[in-house]
Amino acid sequence: MIVTIKYSTFGMRYSFSLKLHSMSTIKTLFFAFIFLIPTIHYGQHTDEINSNRPGESMSAFAVGKTVFQVESGVFGITENHNLLKYDANGFGVDVELRYGAFLENLEFIADVQYLYETFTYPMQVDDRADFKQSVLGAKYLIYDPNKGYKREANIYSWKANHKFDWHQLIPAVAVFGGANFTGKDNPFYWRSKSEISPKAALILQNHLGDGSWVFVANIIYNYITTDYPSLSYIVTLTKGINQHWSAFAENQGIKSDFYSDAIVRGGAAYLINRNLQVDASISTNFKDTPSILYGGVGLSWRYDGRYKEVHLLSKEEKQAEEVAKKTKTKKGFRLFKKKK
C-alpha cells in the first residue's frame, strides 16, 4: 500500500510517499506522527489569556510582542492591631498594564494600587487615601527549558511515554527590574518626601504533570536604596480544572525592619473567552500586629489583534533548515553556471 502525505510548515509545502508493507508499519508511522506534533515551539503568546491575577506573583513569560493586557480589580480590607489598639476598614483598586515590545520575551509593566482606609483608634478616627504602590518596570525571560526541547518518544511502550518527565522540574527563568514612585506626604510610606527606589525580582516557573499544574516562585528585593529595604518571596500553585475554571493557592512572606508578614491566599478564575477572564480571591495572615483579611474580584483583558505568530525551531529543525538553505544555494549556483 502506498500512502502520500502532504503538509506545510513555516510557509513551505512538502509531500512524500511511503510504501507500507504491513499493519505494524502503519501503527509505527501513526505513533511517530503523533509525537512529532509537539516539536514545533511558539513564542510567548498563548491561545488563551495568561494573567497574573488573582494572585500576587508574577509569571515568567511575557504576553508577546505587540500584545497589550490589562489586569484590574477592586478589593476590600479589614485590619485589627492588637498593640496599637486600632481597627481599620477600607477598599482599593489595583491596575496592572502589560505590553510586549521589541522582543518576544520582553514586556513592560505598570503596576498601580490605590487604597482608601479609615483607622479607628480609642480616641481618634483617621482617614488615609493615596497610592499604596506605583511601580514601573520591565520583565525579560532569560531561559525557557522547553525551547528546542523534544522529548524522545518510545513507539513501543505506552508506559515509557507516560512516565514522569523529570525535565519538567527545570524552571523557566525571568528577571524583573523597575522602580517604585512614591509621592510627597504619602500616608502609607515611612518618609514624608517623594522618592524613587529600585525594585528587582527573580522569577521561576514550572509546568507540571499534563501542563494543568503551574508552579511560580518569585524572590523580590524592594525599596532597595531606602532606609527600609524589604526581601520577600511569593510561591503560587495553580491548577487548571477544565477549559474555563482554574484555582490557586499562594503563600507570601515579607521581611523588613518596617513591616514583616506571612500571608496566604486562595481563589479561582473563570475564562469567559480567549481574551477575557474574571477572578475572585481572599487573603489573610497569621499575626495580630495587625491581623488582616481582604478579598477582591477582578478582570483581565487582552488585545492581540496586531500579534504575528512566532515559530521557535528546535535544534533538529534549525539544522534541517540550514541544510535546506545550503542545498538550495548550491543548486542555484549550478544553474547560474549552466546559463552562463
TORMI-80672 format. One record per residue (C-alpha): residue in three letters; x, y, z. Coordinates in steps of 0.1 Angstrom, whole numbers, padded with zeros to 4 digits, always signed. Layout:
BEGIN
ALAXYZ/...
***
This chain:
BEGIN
MET+0000+0000+0000/ILE+0014+0034-0009/VAL+0005+0064+0013/THR+0011+0100+0002/ILE+0014+0126+0030/LYS+0012+0163+0023/TYR+0019+0190+0049/SER+0031+0226+0052/THR+0052+0243+0078/PHE+0069+0277+0080/GLY+0054+0288+0047/MET+0067+0258+0027/ARG+0047+0228+0014/TYR+0060+0193+0014/SER+0048+0159+0002/PHE+0063+0124+0003/SER+0051+0089-0004/LEU+0056+0057+0017/LYS+0052+0022+0008/LEU+0037+0003+0038/HIS+0041-0035+0039/SER+0021-0043+0070/MET-0003-0031+0097/SER+0026-0028+0122/THR+0043-0003+0099/ILE+0012+0018+0097/LYS+0010+0018+0136/THR+0046+0028+0138/LEU+0041+0057+0114/PHE+0010+0068+0133/PHE+0027+0070+0167/ALA+0058+0087+0152/PHE+0035+0113+0136/ILE+0017+0119+0170/PHE+0049+0125+0188/LEU+0063+0148+0161/ILE+0034+0173+0166/PRO+0048+0190+0198/THR+0083+0196+0184/ILE+0072+0229+0169/HIS+0076+0256+0196/TYR+0060+0290+0196/GLY+0067+0324+0212/GLN+0054+0339+0245/HIS+0019+0345+0232/THR-0006+0318+0241/ASP-0040+0309+0226/GLU-0058+0320+0258/ILE-0050+0349+0281/ASN-0023+0343+0307/SER-0030+0366+0336/ASN-0010+0371+0369/ARG-0044+0376+0387/PRO-0058+0368+0411/GLY-0025+0360+0429/GLU+0003+0385+0436/SER+0031+0366+0419/MET+0045+0374+0385/SER+0047+0348+0358/ALA+0080+0342+0339/PHE+0065+0345+0304/ALA+0058+0378+0286/VAL+0025+0385+0269/GLY+0040+0385+0234/LYS+0053+0412+0211/THR+0027+0439+0203/VAL+0002+0424+0228/PHE-0015+0447+0253/GLN-0030+0434+0285/VAL-0050+0450+0314/GLU-0054+0433+0348/SER-0075+0451+0373/GLY-0097+0446+0403/VAL-0113+0460+0434/PHE-0108+0448+0469/GLY-0119+0453+0505/ILE-0097+0451+0535/THR-0101+0449+0573/GLU-0073+0452+0599/ASN-0070+0449+0636/HIS-0039+0458+0655/ASN-0037+0442+0690/LEU-0009+0465+0703/LEU-0018+0499+0688/LYS-0055+0492+0695/TYR-0070+0503+0662/ASP-0094+0488+0637/ALA-0092+0497+0600/ASN-0115+0492+0571/GLY-0111+0502+0535/PHE-0113+0495+0499/GLY-0089+0498+0470/VAL-0084+0495+0432/ASP-0053+0479+0416/VAL-0044+0481+0379/GLU-0016+0464+0361/LEU-0008+0473+0325/ARG+0014+0449+0305/TYR+0028+0454+0270/GLY+0051+0433+0249/ALA+0076+0453+0228/PHE+0109+0450+0208/LEU+0114+0413+0217/GLU+0091+0383+0220/ASN+0103+0376+0256/LEU+0103+0413+0268/GLU+0074+0431+0284/PHE+0069+0464+0301/ILE+0048+0467+0332/ALA+0030+0495+0351/ASP+0015+0483+0384/VAL-0006+0508+0405/GLN-0026+0503+0436/TYR-0048+0530+0452/LEU-0062+0525+0487/TYR-0086+0543+0510/GLU-0087+0533+0547/THR-0104+0545+0578/PHE-0084+0539+0610/THR-0105+0539+0642/TYR-0085+0544+0675/PRO-0100+0546+0710/MET-0099+0585+0709/GLN-0094+0592+0672/VAL-0105+0584+0636/ASP-0080+0588+0608/ASP-0088+0586+0571/ARG-0060+0577+0547/ALA-0061+0577+0509/ASP-0032+0575+0484/PHE-0013+0553+0461/LYS+0000+0524+0481/GLN+0020+0511+0452/SER+0032+0527+0419/VAL+0058+0506+0400/LEU+0072+0509+0365/GLY+0095+0483+0351/ALA+0103+0456+0326/LYS+0104+0418+0327/TYR+0127+0396+0305/LEU+0126+0358+0300/ILE+0162+0347+0300/TYR+0157+0309+0299/ASP+0129+0287+0286/PRO+0136+0250+0293/ASN+0111+0239+0265/LYS+0127+0260+0238/GLY+0144+0235+0215/TYR+0135+0206+0238/LYS+0119+0175+0223/ARG+0110+0145+0245/GLU+0121+0113+0228/ALA+0092+0090+0220/ASN+0092+0053+0226/ILE+0067+0040+0200/TYR+0068+0005+0216/SER+0059+0014+0252/TRP+0028+0034+0263/LYS+0042+0033+0299/ALA+0075+0048+0289/ASN+0058+0076+0271/HIS+0035+0084+0301/LYS+0061+0082+0329/PHE+0070+0114+0348/ASP+0092+0137+0327/TRP+0120+0150+0350/HIS+0126+0178+0325/GLN+0095+0195+0340/LEU+0115+0203+0371/ILE+0137+0227+0352/PRO+0121+0261+0356/ALA+0117+0289+0331/VAL+0137+0318+0345/ALA+0129+0356+0341/VAL+0141+0387+0358/PHE+0122+0419+0366/GLY+0137+0454+0371/GLY+0119+0485+0379/ALA+0113+0514+0403/ASN+0088+0525+0430/PHE+0075+0560+0427/THR+0062+0575+0460/GLY+0046+0609+0462/LYS+0051+0635+0489/ASP+0033+0630+0523/ASN+0021+0595+0513/PRO+0004+0582+0545/PHE+0013+0546+0536/TYR+0051+0554+0533/TRP+0076+0560+0561/ARG+0090+0592+0546/SER+0072+0625+0540/LYS+0092+0634+0509/SER+0087+0620+0474/GLU+0111+0592+0465/ILE+0121+0568+0437/SER+0136+0534+0448/PRO+0146+0504+0428/LYS+0128+0470+0427/ALA+0142+0437+0414/ALA+0128+0402+0412/LEU+0139+0367+0402/ILE+0110+0347+0387/LEU+0108+0309+0383/GLN+0080+0289+0366/ASN+0073+0252+0361/HIS+0046+0234+0342/LEU+0039+0201+0359/GLY+0021+0169+0351/ASP-0001+0172+0320/GLY+0005+0210+0320/SER-0026+0218+0341/TRP-0004+0224+0372/VAL+0017+0256+0372/PHE+0042+0265+0400/VAL+0055+0300+0402/ALA+0081+0313+0426/ASN+0092+0350+0430/ILE+0121+0363+0451/ILE+0117+0401+0454/TYR+0141+0428+0467/ASN+0122+0460+0471/TYR+0128+0496+0481/ILE+0165+0488+0477/THR+0181+0522+0483/THR+0158+0533+0511/ASP+0161+0531+0549/TYR+0138+0501+0550/PRO+0146+0477+0521/SER+0125+0445+0521/LEU+0131+0410+0509/SER+0101+0388+0501/TYR+0090+0357+0484/ILE+0058+0345+0467/VAL+0051+0309+0458/THR+0019+0301+0438/LEU+0004+0268+0427/THR-0023+0270+0401/LYS-0045+0241+0388/GLY-0064+0242+0356/ILE-0097+0224+0365/ASN-0112+0224+0330/GLN-0113+0247+0299/HIS-0129+0276+0319/TRP-0121+0272+0356/SER-0087+0274+0374/ALA-0079+0276+0411/PHE-0048+0287+0430/ALA-0032+0287+0464/GLU-0004+0311+0474/ASN+0020+0320+0502/GLN+0038+0353+0506/GLY+0065+0362+0531/ILE+0078+0397+0537/LYS+0107+0407+0558/SER+0119+0443+0566/ASP+0125+0465+0596/PHE+0094+0485+0587/TYR+0069+0457+0581/SER+0071+0419+0581/ASP+0043+0394+0575/ALA+0033+0360+0562/ILE+0002+0359+0540/VAL-0018+0331+0525/ARG-0042+0335+0496/GLY-0066+0314+0476/GLY-0091+0319+0448/ALA-0103+0310+0414/ALA-0105+0324+0379/TYR-0131+0318+0351/LEU-0122+0322+0314/ILE-0151+0339+0296/ASN-0133+0338+0262/ARG-0097+0335+0249/ASN-0090+0372+0258/LEU-0112+0378+0289/GLN-0110+0364+0324/VAL-0127+0372+0357/ASP-0115+0362+0392/ALA-0120+0363+0429/SER-0097+0357+0459/ILE-0094+0360+0496/SER-0062+0366+0518/THR-0053+0365+0554/ASN-0022+0364+0577/PHE-0011+0347+0609/LYS-0004+0376+0633/ASP-0023+0403+0652/THR+0000+0433+0647/PRO-0020+0437+0626/SER-0043+0409+0616/ILE-0056+0414+0581/LEU-0083+0399+0560/TYR-0091+0411+0525/GLY-0109+0398+0494/GLY-0114+0410+0459/VAL-0127+0405+0424/GLY-0111+0414+0392/LEU-0109+0412+0354/SER-0081+0406+0329/TRP-0084+0416+0292/ARG-0060+0412+0264/TYR-0057+0428+0229/ASP-0036+0408+0205/GLY-0051+0419+0172/ARG-0016+0430+0159/TYR+0003+0399+0171/LYS+0021+0379+0145/GLU+0028+0343+0154/VAL+0065+0335+0161/HIS+0078+0300+0155/LEU+0107+0289+0176/LEU+0125+0259+0160/SER+0140+0230+0178/LYS+0177+0222+0174/GLU+0170+0195+0149/GLU+0147+0218+0129/LYS+0173+0245+0127/GLN+0198+0221+0114/ALA+0174+0208+0088/GLU+0166+0244+0077/GLU+0203+0253+0074/VAL+0209+0222+0052/ALA+0179+0231+0031/LYS+0192+0266+0026/LYS+0227+0254+0017/THR+0213+0229-0008/LYS+0191+0255-0024/THR+0220+0279-0027/LYS+0243+0253-0043/LYS+0216+0243-0068/GLY+0211+0280-0077/PHE+0248+0284-0083/ARG+0250+0254-0106/LEU+0220+0267-0126/PHE+0237+0301-0129/LYS+0269+0285-0142/LYS+0250+0264-0168/LYS+0231+0295-0181/LYS+0264+0314-0184/
***
